[in-house]
Amino acid sequence: MASIVQRGGSYSVVYYTKENGIRKQKWESFRTEKDALHRKYMVEQYQEMFYAYSRLTRAAEQHSF
Protein backbone atom coordinates (compact mmCIF):
# COMPACT_ATOMS: atom_id res chain seq x y z
CA MET A 1 0.00 0.00 0.00
CA ALA A 2 1.25 3.47 -0.85
CA SER A 3 0.32 6.91 0.47
CA ILE A 4 0.52 10.42 -0.93
CA VAL A 5 1.86 13.19 1.30
CA GLN A 6 1.80 16.86 0.30
CA ARG A 7 5.04 18.58 1.24
CA GLY A 8 5.20 22.26 0.43
CA GLY A 9 4.37 22.59 -3.26
CA SER A 10 5.14 18.98 -4.16
CA TYR A 11 3.61 15.56 -3.56
CA SER A 12 5.43 12.48 -2.30
CA VAL A 13 4.49 8.84 -2.71
CA VAL A 14 5.49 6.86 0.38
CA TYR A 15 5.61 3.06 0.44
CA TYR A 16 7.54 0.16 1.92
CA THR A 17 9.75 -2.30 0.08
CA LYS A 18 12.26 -4.99 0.98
CA GLU A 19 15.92 -4.68 0.06
CA ASN A 20 18.16 -7.59 0.95
CA GLY A 21 15.48 -8.87 3.31
CA ILE A 22 15.27 -5.55 5.19
CA ARG A 23 12.06 -3.50 5.15
CA LYS A 24 12.70 0.04 3.85
CA GLN A 25 10.48 3.09 3.53
CA LYS A 26 10.69 4.80 0.11
CA TRP A 27 9.79 8.41 -0.69
CA GLU A 28 9.38 9.58 -4.29
CA SER A 29 8.60 13.24 -5.01
CA PHE A 30 6.48 14.67 -7.85
CA ARG A 31 5.53 18.18 -8.87
CA THR A 32 1.86 17.45 -9.49
CA GLU A 33 -0.77 15.46 -7.63
CA LYS A 34 -1.70 13.74 -10.90
CA ASP A 35 1.85 12.38 -11.32
CA ALA A 36 1.88 11.23 -7.68
CA LEU A 37 -1.47 9.47 -8.10
CA HIS A 38 -0.17 7.69 -11.20
CA ARG A 39 2.96 6.50 -9.38
CA LYS A 40 0.89 5.41 -6.36
CA TYR A 41 -1.28 3.31 -8.66
CA MET A 42 1.78 1.74 -10.32
CA VAL A 43 3.41 0.91 -6.96
CA GLU A 44 0.21 -0.68 -5.66
CA GLN A 45 -0.23 -2.74 -8.84
CA TYR A 46 3.36 -3.99 -8.62
CA GLN A 47 2.99 -4.87 -4.94
CA GLU A 48 -0.28 -6.68 -5.59
CA MET A 49 1.24 -8.75 -8.41
CA PHE A 50 4.40 -9.51 -6.41
CA TYR A 51 2.52 -10.66 -3.32
CA ALA A 52 0.06 -12.74 -5.38
CA TYR A 53 3.00 -14.44 -7.09
CA SER A 54 4.66 -15.07 -3.72
CA ARG A 55 1.50 -16.64 -2.31
CA LEU A 56 1.07 -18.86 -5.37
CA THR A 57 4.70 -19.96 -5.25
CA ARG A 58 4.48 -20.86 -1.55
CA ALA A 59 1.20 -22.73 -2.11
CA ALA A 60 2.71 -24.69 -5.02
CA GLU A 61 5.75 -25.60 -2.91
CA GLN A 62 3.56 -26.89 -0.10
CA HIS A 63 1.47 -29.05 -2.43
CA SER A 64 4.18 -30.38 -4.75
CA PHE A 65 4.66 -34.13 -4.85
C-alpha positions in Angstrom: 0.0 0.0 0.0 1.2 3.5 -0.8 0.3 6.9 0.5 0.5 10.4 -0.9 1.9 13.2 1.3 1.8 16.9 0.3 5.0 18.6 1.2 5.2 22.3 0.4 4.4 22.6 -3.3 5.1 19.0 -4.2 3.6 15.6 -3.6 5.4 12.5 -2.3 4.5 8.8 -2.7 5.5 6.9 0.4 5.6 3.1 0.4 7.5 0.2 1.9 9.7 -2.3 0.1 12.3 -5.0 1.0 15.9 -4.7 0.1 18.2 -7.6 1.0 15.5 -8.9 3.3 15.3 -5.5 5.2 12.1 -3.5 5.2 12.7 0.0 3.9 10.5 3.1 3.5 10.7 4.8 0.1 9.8 8.4 -0.7 9.4 9.6 -4.3 8.6 13.2 -5.0 6.5 14.7 -7.8 5.5 18.2 -8.9 1.9 17.4 -9.5 -0.8 15.5 -7.6 -1.7 13.7 -10.9 1.9 12.4 -11.3 1.9 11.2 -7.7 -1.5 9.5 -8.1 -0.2 7.7 -11.2 3.0 6.5 -9.4 0.9 5.4 -6.4 -1.3 3.3 -8.7 1.8 1.7 -10.3 3.4 0.9 -7.0 0.2 -0.7 -5.7 -0.2 -2.7 -8.8 3.4 -4.0 -8.6 3.0 -4.9 -4.9 -0.3 -6.7 -5.6 1.2 -8.8 -8.4 4.4 -9.5 -6.4 2.5 -10.7 -3.3 0.1 -12.7 -5.4 3.0 -14.4 -7.1 4.7 -15.1 -3.7 1.5 -16.6 -2.3 1.1 -18.9 -5.4 4.7 -20.0 -5.2 4.5 -20.9 -1.6 1.2 -22.7 -2.1 2.7 -24.7 -5.0 5.8 -25.6 -2.9 3.6 -26.9 -0.1 1.5 -29.1 -2.4 4.2 -30.4 -4.7 4.7 -34.1 -4.8 
